[in-house]
Amino acid sequence: MRSICFLLHFCLAPLMAELPEFHGMLSQTYLHSRDHDYLISKSTEGSWEFTELGLNVQQQFEDVRYGVQVVVRDFGDEGDFLPVLDWAYLDYSPSDAFGVKLGKVKLPMGLYNEYRDVDRSKTEILFPQIFNSEDYRAAAHAYLGVGFHGSLTFFKENLLDYHLWYGTNRIRDDFFLVARTRLQMERLTGLSQGSMVQSSDLLAGAQLVYNIDAYGVRCGFVHIHYKGGFNVRFNDLAQEAGEAQILDRQNSIDLDITWNILSLEWRGGPFWISSEMSFRDNHYCYGELFFSNYLNHIGLDDSIADGDYSRSWYITGRYQGTESTSLFCSFGRRNIDLHHNTTINASGETVVRPDELLELSTGFRIDLTNHLTLKFQATRYWGYYGTLDVTENDDEDWMLYLGRLSITF
């Protein structure tokens, strides 16, 4: 009998090694903010509308690897529990020094964006929002295209990881930025809009990460370039023209954004310290038809078409107290150079947008079992309207509390 079992194990082991790996996660987050709606409408009343379920499969065949993840998400007005292909890639890596990825690939926006959904890889519930806001996840988690990657050895033990990519991304109609821009335009003009769709032309970039394993240090740099824009249709203007008037990208809003991000990480014993700095140059311009039918309609000139330039940084310290408990504390700051620093609030009043934002956050994580994790996080914001902006909020200084229970399998 033992001989038969040994023979079966010997014959099946190579096949078992190539079986796909199935994993999943389920998390439920409670979010409550004071004096300020943030991320989710009516968060000042407390909200459970932050639920995520992800299922993924990955498999290795010598030099080839594939992976697919489907996510079901409810995040305020986004998701509504509809399944979405989160990422799906085919990776051919004939050596450690060179590989090619095709498909919908996780976007390396700093050191941690590729792991933001792996709840057990971090102590926080949310990363610093002034650096990588949660409501941008739908647009910033993956690129659709081709990437080249690998690891090069320097000084015997140190590795230089690189990732170059070229492609685009797909943005769902329920993405918050589309809804917010549409709302602001309606409040500015008094015109009703039939539709607004954000489309993307380019999402390309390069990442370098230098690993000094002997000292537990990682240094990173990433450059990202995005081009896209909005297609807009105004019901009122269409009625005036007697036809369905759709403003395409050349005649509406065009976006051209670049990010340059520096990262530094140190791990030693129970301590983990990380810091990142981002320089974002946000250019947007309006087409001639958009000027004549929208901006001039409300008496604005082209001074609002220059965009903004922002500098963001944060530093986070983490302490692993025991195998199942950890703490963190984080501080961050963003400075924005605004060419047009006013907007319209919910009351229709013109208000000045802040040019400096501060964020202080702390929290803890407890691994109840090998698969069950409990987290709590509290964050204080100064001068921070958030992505719902002053169209929904007038208060600048406020608190955000989050609690999360997650299951991984």
C-alpha positions, 0 to 999 in steps of 0.5 A: 500500500505504501508503495502505491501511495509513493508511486501516485505521489511521484507521478502526480506531484509535477501535475499538482505543482502546475495546478492553478492557485485560487485566492479570495478576499471579502471585506466590510468597512464602516466609515464615519466622518464628522462635519464633512461628507467624504468618499461616500455621500452622507458619511457624516451619518455613518455608512456601510457602503464600502464592501469588497469581494475579490476572487483571483486565480494564478498559475505558473507554467515554466516561463509563462504565468497568467492571472485573473481577478474579478471584483464585486464592489460597493463603494458609495455610488460606485460598483453597486455589487456588479462584477468587474474584471479587476486585472487579467494578465499573461506574463512571459519571463524567460529570465529574471532579467526580462519579462513581458506582461500583456493584458490588464496589469496592476499599475505601479504607482509608487511602491504600494499601489499594486498591493492596496487591495491585499489587506493582510499586507498592510496595517492601514485600512486606507493609504494616505489620501493626499497621496493616493485617494481611495476614490481614484482606485477605479482609474489608478489600479491597472493599465490596459496594454503591454509592460516590460519588467525584470530584476538586474543584479548589482553589487552581488546582492542588490537588485534593480527592479524595472517596469516599463509600460504603454497602454491606456485604461478604461473608466466606468461611467460611475467613476466619482470624477465624472459624476463630480465634474458633471455636478459642478458644471450644472451648478456653475451654468444652471444647464442640465447635462444629458451625458458625460463620459470620460475616455482615455488615450494614454497611460504609460510610464516607467518604474525603477526600484533599487533593493538594498537587502542587507540594510532592509532598504528600498528606493523607488522612482516612477514616472506616469503620463496620462492623456484623456478627456470628457465627452459632454452633452448639454440638454439645454444647449441641444434643445436650443440648437434643435438637435442632440449636441454632443461635444467631443473631446476636441470641443469639450475638456482635454486632460494631460497629467503627469506624475513623478513619484519618489519612494523610500522604505526601511524595514528592521526588526518590528519596525517599518518606515516608508515615505513617498513624494509625488509631483503632479502636473495637471493640465486641462484645456477646453475646446472652442465650442465648449468655451462659446457654449459653456464658459462664455455662457457664464462669463468665465474666461480661459484663466481656468484652463491651465490646471494645477501643480501639486506636491504631496508627501507622507511618512508612515511608521509601523510597529509589529508588536506581536505576530498578530498585532501591529500599529501605525502612524502617518503624517502627510501634506499636499501643496497645490499651485492653483491657476484658478482657486475658486469654485461653487459650493452647494449653496451656489456661492463662490468660495476659495479652494485651499492650497495646503492640505494636512493629514494625520492618521493612526490605527491598529490591526489585529489578526484574529485568525490566519484568515480573519483580520480586524482593523481600526483607523482614525484620521484628522484632516486640515484644509482638506475638502476631499474629492467631494470638494466644496460642492458638498462641503464647506468645513475644512477641518474634520475627522474620519473614522474607519473600521474593517473586518476582512477575510482572506482565503 
